[in-house]
Amino acid sequence: MTLKFIARLRSSRVVVQDQQEVPDQAAVDGGGDGEDCCWAKLPPELLREVLLRIEDSETRWPQRKTVVACAGVCSSWRLIVKEIVKFPEISGKLTFPISVKQPGPKDGLLHCFIKRNRSTHTYCLYLSLTNALTDDGKFLLAARKHKRPTHNDYIISLRAEDMSRGSSSYVGKLRSNYLGNRYTILAGQSAHIGSKMAKNHSPRLPNLKHASSKVHLVNYSMAHISYELEVFGSRGPRRMQCIMGTIPTASLPPEEPARARSEFSGRNTDIFQSNPIAHSEPASMGNFLSGSLCRQKNGALVLINKAPRWNEQLHCWCLNFHGRVTVASVKNFQLVASPENRKIVLQFGKVGKDLFTMDYQYPISAFQAFAICLSSFDTKVACE
């Protein structure tokens, strides 16, 4: 019964109205909230049982689009779907567009990858669908670099074909300073959503075809990224820190000393060789994580890059990416909460000419992880 129901639902004309918002702003194409359709008249007990089975069976993309379609049928369906679909930090699944701004899973790294287009200065983030380093992926976010006289902006959007700041698909942006050693992650938020919905006395949402794609957005600072300057011209790995202003330090408790498992459970870490990150001569690493790179900022979580080790045989700096990075690059990094904490919150590395892996987990979101990785693409005038 459930399989027939899914097949019939997929063939129906069900869409999600606004991909930037949570599913309570979804609507049936041309039918407002769809309360008059036959799907809205199903008994609540039966409907809940059917939706629970769909949620349990459609665990991966592209099959998971059925769950999104269910949230777009009518308000009664949306309420149940919102209740049974768990947040990414619990379920480890990215279901709705709002999921890219919610913290990642707590039980392990979520595998993603980034494709770079040099000619158009665009970057696309995809969710990995298999354990392979490259696959078709599920599109999540896109970014385009805009060069300014005094800084660079990376506009981040839910749609690769619409990356303007005034669009409803706008998520936020990454802004750099002139030297490319300091960045600010700015998240976009609609300034009028609350007042506009309050004035709308109709129970039906406006039709997608008649709604304006231009919305008034305000940006608020979410995080700050800084790269340490090499004032004496010594070359070596980049040193960076990320001050997550919206995430408290308590959200990531210190790792237990006796804990010995790796972030990739079920694997023997001894069989993985360290991956090179930079082919430069060794410099003094005694102060790699010293000074400003280790100070807490008013209770906010501070992430620092894990210190690499110099490999005498390869003559390069190396980090263990557990097989997720295959090409040496100065852009490769792993972020941890402290030098003693082995839990990797974010790792980023090169696997092809314009292909990079991005793995992240709680407490940062896909949007924050993507923005941090975008900062690594920029040329650092005095940092390397």
Salt bridges, closest charged atoms under 4 A:
ASP24 OD2 - LYS82 NZ 3.96
ASP29 OD2 - ARG13 NH2 3.05
ASP33 OD1 - ARG78 NH2 2.63
ASP36 OD2 - ARG204 NH2 3.16
GLU49 OE2 - ARG53 NE 3.13
GLU55 OE1 - ARG64 NH2 2.76
GLU55 OE2 - LYS93 NZ 3.65
GLU58 OE1 - ARG10 NH2 3.24
GLU83 OE1 - ARG48 NH2 3.12
GLU89 OE1 - LYS106 NZ 3.84
ASP153 OD2 - ARG148 NE 3.77
ASP153 OD2 - HIS151 NE2 3.53
ASP153 OD1 - ARG175 NE 2.88
GLU228 OE2 - ARG239 NH1 3.44
GLU230 OE2 - ARG239 NH2 2.87
GLU255 OE2 - ARG259 NE 3.98
GLU255 OE1 - ARG342 NE 3.51
ASP354 OD1 - ARG116 NE 2.87
ASP354 OD1 - ARG118 NE 2.78
ASP359 OD1 - ARG324 NH2 2.76
ASP378 OD1 - LYS145 NZ 2.95
GLU384 OE1 - ARG238 NE 2.62
